[in-house]
Amino acid sequence: MLLVTTPSIPHLDLETLAQFDRVVAAGATSMDGWRVQSVDLSARTAVLLTLAPSGSIFLGCILDEQAAVWIRDGGGLIFPSIPALPFDPYRGRLYDASELYAGLSDGYDATPDAQIYAWSRQHETKGDTSRTLAAALHDHAIADALTELPDGRPWIGVMGGHGIARGDATYRAAVDLGRTLTASGLTVVTGGGPGAMEAANLGSALATYDDSAVSLALDALTHVPSFRPSVAAWAAAGLAVRRDFPGDGGISIPTWFYGHEPPNVFATAIAKYFSNAQREDVLLSRARGGIIYLPGAAGTVQEIFQAVTPNYYGDRATQNPMILVGVRHWTEVLPVWPLLQSLGTGRPMSASIHLVDTIQEAAALVS
């Protein structure tokens, strides 16, 4: 139920016209503390003129000039829309696959995901203040939307390489891991890309299905094993499976910084950022249930050491479990494990790092 702003409520987020109307109908007389995001209020001028505007903020809203003058003169702030953007920098919610892949039938280049990435590459010119401002406003809005997700099950991070193909044994193992974690009452959160990350989100979505249904879903995906050479074919195959096997795929936090890695379609909520640094920090800091690392390359190694730093300097109460899956991979192919052991010697961190060979062992450590 929406509450009318009172001195005890620091702010009220209004992200739709229906929310605005409900608050007004409840008897609001002041907009103090209101944060109104991307709402067309052009037909609510008469209503706005009855509300005290001091302390209000309007982000990218459509307002008649009379209402805009009333708000500014009364102590409210108006952040105007930024023209010629392929995204809403003031959006009030996370993305989903249907939004990012809208228009996919005309090819991947026609989708919002591709167009936003193209915009980000086109405007990477050093000193382009309008570009950096728009991107920063967008990422702030995404971070705010993440905080509004309902509290509930602990988040468990699953990281791993984007190059694992559908149909590969490692992909199936990651699907099983996502199913197991979700069935154990955890929320799966990934980096949002293809490969191991897609598999974990898919596994979460399939947590309530039996093994035969999982096999049918995986068989359908193997016909398009990779996003190369065609992102459109890869995404379309995933969307078809999502339609036939609906479920809660958890959360993904991808980035347009790695625009060559399209977002997987199976996460229920997609928090896509421009800033990779901010995205990495949010992903790792929110996964307080622990982080599982499947075999990967440079990106996964970066995530391991970004997460290990707070463990290294932290005390026993602040440790976050880190589980590396694949003994040979993490000791011989990419010998990360010996370095982690050396860093952990004599520190509380030593109890929070684990090396296992199977997803069953990994799941047991966080379930």
Sequence and secondary structure as in RCSB ss.txt:
>XXXX:A:sequence
MLLVTTPSIPHLDLETLAQFDRVVAAGATSMDGWRVQSVDLSARTAVLLTLAPSGSIFLGCILDEQAAVWIRDGG
GLIFPSIPALPFDPYRGRLYDASELYAGLSDGYDATPDAQIYAWSRQHETKGDTSRTLAAALHDHAIADALTELP
DGRPWIGVMGGHGIARGDATYRAAVDLGRTLTASGLTVVTGGGPGAMEAANLGSALATYDDSAVSLALDALTHVP
SFRPSVAAWAAAGLAVRRDFPGDGGISIPTWFYGHEPPNVFATAIAKYFSNAQREDVLLSRARGGIIYLPGAAGT
VQEIFQAVTPNYYGDRATQNPMILVGVRHWTEVLPVWPLLQSLGTGRPMSASIHLVDTIQEAAALVS
>XXXX:A:secstr
      TT   EEE SHHHHHHHHHTT  B TTEEEES B TT HHHHTTSB TT EEES B  HHHHHHHHHTT
 EEE   SS SS TT  S B HHHHTTTGGG GGGSHHHHHHHHHHHT  TT HHHHHHHHHHHHHHHHHHHTS 
  S EEEEE  TT  TTSHHHHHHHHHHHHHHHTT EEEE   STHHHHHHHHHHTTTS HHHHHHHHHHHTTS 
 SSS HHHHHHHHHHHHHHS     EE  BGGGTTS   S  SEE  BS HHHHHHHHHHH TT EEE S  HHH
HHHHHHHHHHHHHS GGG   EEEE HHIIIIIS HHHHHHHHHTTSGGGGTEEEESSHHHHHHHH 
